[in-house]
Amino acid sequence: MTLAHLGLDEKDEAIKTALQLVEEVGGGDCRRGFRTSQRTCTLLARVYAHFGEHDAAIDLLDVLLPAPSWLTVHLLEIDPIWAPLHGHPRFQKLLEKYANDVEH
């Protein structure tokens, strides 16, 4: 449902459904480290990035990026979903922070 709201540019509904997923799947805490909650927290970060909530997206990425997962610095650089963040200084610092991390 979240992606449908994202595609329809329905900000409030997209954020609401993504937050519900985080709560249902991950207990509402993106720091818990469960793979499923990482996926839902990444979805929430995508929603935030899409709707211009850059600081919220970067806050989540800062929690998610150091955890073992498919999310990498390279992916953040090339996936167009993260393009709205590319000019943000905090995003650039986040990429630099993990640039030499072998897993990221």
Long-range contacts (C-beta under 8 A, 24 or more apart in sequence): 2-43, 2-47, 3-43, 6-46, 6-47, 6-50, 11-51, 14-47, 14-50, 14-51, 15-44, 15-47, 15-48, 15-51, 15-53, 18-43, 18-44, 18-47, 19-44, 30-60, 30-63, 30-64, 31-63, 33-67, 35-69, 38-64, 38-67, 38-69, 38-71, 42-69, 42-71, 46-81, 46-82, 49-81, 49-82, 49-84, 49-85, 50-81, 50-84, 52-84, 54-84, 54-85, 54-88, 54-90, 54-91, 55-90, 57-85, 58-85, 58-88, 58-90, 58-91, 58-94, 61-91, 61-94, 62-94, 65-94, 65-98, 65-104, 66-98, 66-101, 66-104, 68-103, 71-104, 72-103, 72-104, 73-98, 73-99, 73-101, 73-104
